[in-house]
Amino acid sequence: MKTKKPNLEHIWKQLDDLLVPRLRLGPIDRAAYCHLLRHTRLEGKLQLRFSMPWLARGICLGPDAASRAVRRLVDHQALRLLECSNAGHVAEVRLPEEILADHTPKVVPAGHPEHSKHRHTWPGPGVNLEEENFLRINALRHAIHAREAGRCFYCLRLLTAPMKCIDHVVPRAHSGNNSYRNLVSCCRECNSQKGPCRAEDFLRSLFRERKLTERELAGRLRALDALAAGKLVPPLPSAAAPETPARYSLASSVKRFPVPRQ
């Protein structure tokens, strides 16, 4: 699909001066975005079919690093994944000005309660957790990890700190959000292998690979239903938790969905 070639100088100024600091893009994400941009919009094309090994070679990194960079760019809405398969991915690469239009900074008066410091704090009493972005600050991400009690949500293995990451049950490429109902703590291996497929299908693949027993698979599928129903609320400090009765405690989730002995 051909489109008008943009002004290269204008794009690079927007990239360096606005996009990178606004989205806090790291060097790997920046390299992946620039490589994809060079082979699409800078050549007058809107979409690109590519493979992770091809992207990895282009940015001189491994396929896993390239895959993680693509997922982060999708989260930042810099890419729109239109197709994901073993044959490759089809992505629409957006220009910096198109991305920035969706990331307009919110201007708040200095004395307003929602001033810049507010976005680094816990949600206060009475906040609607259904509308909270649980990737907003580290403390909220830690709450997602704490809910899973140190185990991977998918394969149930015990996790050390370097192994932990957060996965979107419904991928951002499929309109998944950052609600606690759509985020789980998991190991990096499951995060990489799951990719854009449905969580139910991924769990069944773990069962076929004998990484889950039949009983554990049934428990994980029930856990998915409980997550979607809002019954797996992350444990928040009492001072920050909303004044609503607890619907599903961490202890009850561990009891209901048994985990294997190591």
C-alpha positions as semicolon CSV with decimal commas, in nm:
position;residue;x (nm);y (nm);z (nm)
1;M;0,000;0,000;0,000
2;K;0,161;0,323;-0,118
3;T;0,129;0,657;0,060
4;K;0,292;0,997;0,029
5;K;0,657;1,004;0,139
6;P;0,692;1,232;0,441
7;N;0,957;1,496;0,508
8;L;1,256;1,309;0,652
9;E;1,406;1,607;0,839
10;H;1,070;1,691;0,999
11;I;1,020;1,329;1,108
12;W;1,362;1,300;1,272
13;K;1,318;1,627;1,460
14;Q;0,982;1,506;1,594
15;L;1,133;1,169;1,681
16;D;1,431;1,304;1,877
17;D;1,276;1,618;2,025
18;L;0,925;1,496;2,109
19;L;0,850;1,126;2,063
20;V;1,148;0,970;2,243
21;P;1,120;1,187;2,559
22;R;0,736;1,178;2,560
23;L;0,718;0,797;2,542
24;R;1,053;0,743;2,719
25;L;1,167;0,511;2,443
26;G;1,478;0,312;2,526
27;P;1,754;0,256;2,269
28;I;1,618;-0,088;2,167
29;D;1,262;0,040;2,115
30;R;1,394;0,341;1,925
31;A;1,610;0,121;1,700
32;A;1,319;-0,115;1,626
33;Y;1,082;0,175;1,551
34;C;1,335;0,349;1,323
35;H;1,407;0,027;1,132
36;L;1,038;-0,040;1,072
37;L;0,976;0,326;0,986
38;R;1,261;0,323;0,735
39;H;1,109;0,024;0,551
40;T;0,754;0,162;0,547
41;R;0,661;0,529;0,572
42;L;0,999;0,655;0,452
43;E;0,951;0,442;0,140
44;G;0,593;0,555;0,091
45;K;0,435;0,237;0,232
46;L;0,185;0,221;0,516
47;Q;0,218;-0,149;0,607
48;L;0,497;-0,403;0,627
49;R;0,510;-0,781;0,651
50;F;0,812;-0,885;0,854
51;S;0,951;-1,160;1,075
52;M;1,118;-1,123;1,413
53;P;1,449;-1,273;1,287
54;W;1,450;-1,012;1,007
55;L;1,392;-0,729;1,255
56;A;1,649;-0,874;1,496
57;R;1,914;-0,880;1,223
58;G;1,831;-0,524;1,126
59;I;1,885;-0,390;1,479
60;C;2,168;-0,635;1,566
61;L;1,984;-0,801;1,856
62;G;1,825;-1,136;1,932
63;P;1,469;-1,230;1,824
64;D;1,342;-1,222;2,185
65;A;1,463;-0,863;2,232
66;A;1,307;-0,766;1,899
67;S;0,978;-0,931;1,997
68;R;0,967;-0,745;2,329
69;A;1,043;-0,417;2,151
70;V;0,754;-0,474;1,910
71;R;0,516;-0,542;2,200
72;R;0,624;-0,221;2,371
73;L;0,580;-0,022;2,049
74;V;0,230;-0,168;2,013
75;D;0,157;-0,061;2,373
76;H;0,275;0,291;2,285
77;Q;0,049;0,284;1,975
78;A;0,352;0,338;1,753
79;L;0,261;0,018;1,567
80;R;-0,070;-0,143;1,484
81;L;-0,039;-0,518;1,442
82;L;-0,284;-0,625;1,175
83;E;-0,178;-0,989;1,149
84;C;0,032;-1,226;1,359
85;S;0,119;-1,575;1,239
86;N;0,408;-1,816;1,192
87;A;0,447;-1,673;0,843
88;G;0,523;-1,331;0,991
89;H;0,361;-1,016;1,120
90;V;0,183;-0,741;0,930
91;A;0,209;-0,404;1,099
92;E;0,102;-0,050;1,023
93;V;0,380;0,188;1,127
94;R;0,264;0,529;1,247
95;L;0,452;0,855;1,203
96;P;0,572;1,046;1,512
97;E;0,307;1,316;1,465
98;E;0,032;1,050;1,449
99;I;0,159;0,887;1,768
100;L;0,197;1,219;1,951
101;A;-0,163;1,309;1,867
102;D;-0,271;1,018;2,090
103;H;-0,028;1,111;2,368
104;T;-0,108;1,477;2,422
105;P;0,017;1,567;2,771
106;K;-0,254;1,671;3,012
107;V;-0,205;2,030;3,128
108;V;-0,292;2,072;3,497
109;P;-0,258;2,392;3,706
110;A;0,026;2,386;3,961
111;G;-0,205;2,384;4,264
112;H;-0,448;2,126;4,126
113;P;-0,475;1,786;4,301
114;E;-0,392;1,618;3,968
115;H;-0,062;1,799;3,934
116;S;0,235;1,598;3,804
117;K;0,315;1,445;4,142
118;H;-0,031;1,289;4,152
119;R;0,049;1,038;3,880
120;H;0,321;0,885;4,097
121;T;0,091;0,815;4,392
122;W;-0,135;0,528;4,489
123;P;-0,504;0,559;4,405
124;G;-0,680;0,716;4,702
125;P;-0,986;0,598;4,893
126;G;-1,298;0,574;4,681
127;V;-1,109;0,553;4,351
128;N;-1,269;0,340;4,081
129;L;-1,021;0,056;4,030
130;E;-1,211;-0,048;3,718
131;E;-1,077;0,266;3,548
132;E;-0,725;0,251;3,693
133;N;-0,426;0,194;3,464
134;F;-0,224;-0,070;3,649
135;L;0,087;-0,001;3,440
136;R;0,082;0,364;3,549
137;I;0,334;0,334;3,834
138;N;0,563;0,067;3,978
139;A;0,351;0,026;4,292
140;L;0,047;-0,077;4,087
141;R;0,255;-0,318;3,879
142;H;0,389;-0,471;4,201
143;A;0,028;-0,523;4,313
144;I;-0,031;-0,739;4,004
145;H;0,278;-0,946;4,089
146;A;0,168;-0,977;4,453
147;R;-0,174;-1,106;4,351
148;E;-0,015;-1,411;4,184
149;A;0,186;-1,481;4,505
150;G;0,519;-1,525;4,329
151;R;0,405;-1,773;4,063
152;C;0,354;-1,749;3,690
153;F;-0,018;-1,711;3,619
154;Y;0,012;-1,950;3,324
155;C;0,262;-2,228;3,402
156;L;0,257;-2,188;3,783
157;R;0,635;-2,201;3,823
158;L;0,792;-2,008;4,113
159;L;0,939;-1,681;3,992
160;T;1,252;-1,492;4,089
161;A;1,265;-1,117;4,034
162;P;1,453;-1,135;3,699
163;M;1,199;-1,387;3,567
164;K;0,891;-1,172;3,635
165;C;0,704;-0,966;3,380
166;I;0,347;-0,852;3,326
167;D;0,137;-0,992;3,043
168;H;-0,180;-0,863;2,878
169;V;-0,429;-1,153;2,878
170;V;-0,601;-0,989;2,581
171;P;-0,307;-0,838;2,384
172;R;-0,298;-0,465;2,317
173;A;-0,300;-0,554;1,947
174;H;-0,650;-0,695;2,007
175;S;-0,768;-0,389;2,206
176;G;-0,668;-0,524;2,546
177;N;-0,638;-0,260;2,819
178;N;-0,426;-0,206;3,132
179;S;-0,701;-0,300;3,377
180;Y;-0,629;-0,540;3,663
181;R;-0,877;-0,770;3,485
182;N;-0,641;-0,794;3,187
183;L;-0,296;-0,801;3,350
184;V;-0,122;-1,099;3,508
185;S;0,222;-1,173;3,649
186;C;0,404;-1,439;3,451
187;C;0,747;-1,571;3,358
188;R;0,930;-1,424;3,060
189;E;0,917;-1,758;2,879
190;C;0,536;-1,770;2,889
191;N;0,516;-1,401;2,796
192;S;0,730;-1,464;2,490
193;Q;0,558;-1,787;2,384
194;K;0,202;-1,664;2,433
195;G;0,238;-1,365;2,201
196;P;-0,094;-1,255;2,048
197;C;-0,281;-1,586;2,093
198;R;-0,582;-1,632;2,323
199;A;-0,494;-1,710;2,684
200;E;-0,720;-2,017;2,682
201;D;-0,543;-2,157;2,378
202;F;-0,203;-2,088;2,530
203;L;-0,296;-2,270;2,852
204;R;-0,409;-2,571;2,651
205;S;-0,079;-2,569;2,464
206;L;0,103;-2,581;2,801
207;F;-0,109;-2,884;2,890
208;R;-0,022;-3,054;2,561
209;E;0,347;-2,988;2,635
210;R;0,296;-3,145;2,981
211;K;0,382;-2,824;3,160
212;L;0,039;-2,832;3,329
213;T;-0,156;-3,127;3,460
214;E;-0,522;-3,172;3,373
215;R;-0,621;-3,048;3,718
216;E;-0,393;-2,744;3,690
217;L;-0,532;-2,660;3,344
218;A;-0,887;-2,665;3,482
219;G;-0,776;-2,439;3,766
220;R;-0,606;-2,193;3,531
221;L;-0,915;-2,174;3,309
222;R;-1,127;-2,102;3,618
223;A;-0,873;-1,837;3,717
224;L;-0,915;-1,671;3,375
225;D;-1,291;-1,659;3,427
226;A;-1,243;-1,512;3,777
227;L;-1,001;-1,253;3,639
228;A;-1,243;-1,142;3,368
229;A;-1,525;-1,122;3,624
230;G;-1,323;-0,886;3,842
231;K;-1,283;-1,136;4,127
232;L;-0,902;-1,125;4,133
233;V;-0,852;-0,776;4,273
234;P;-0,482;-0,696;4,342
235;P;-0,396;-0,651;4,711
236;L;-0,370;-0,277;4,779
237;P;-0,256;-0,118;5,107
238;S;-0,552;-0,053;5,337
239;A;-0,498;0,322;5,315
240;A;-0,524;0,310;4,938
241;A;-0,790;0,046;4,887
242;P;-1,141;0,165;4,793
243;E;-1,410;0,136;5,055
244;T;-1,577;-0,167;4,899
245;P;-1,598;-0,520;5,039
246;A;-1,330;-0,761;4,921
247;R;-1,478;-0,994;4,663
248;Y;-1,194;-1,236;4,619
249;S;-0,896;-1,262;4,849
250;L;-0,550;-1,374;4,754
251;A;-0,569;-1,659;5,006
252;S;-0,894;-1,786;4,859
253;S;-0,751;-1,776;4,507
254;V;-0,453;-1,986;4,612
255;K;-0,682;-2,233;4,783
256;R;-0,922;-2,256;4,491
257;F;-0,652;-2,289;4,228
258;P;-0,391;-2,526;4,376
259;V;-0,033;-2,499;4,260
260;P;0,210;-2,788;4,218
261;R;0,492;-2,862;4,458
262;Q;0,837;-2,778;4,333
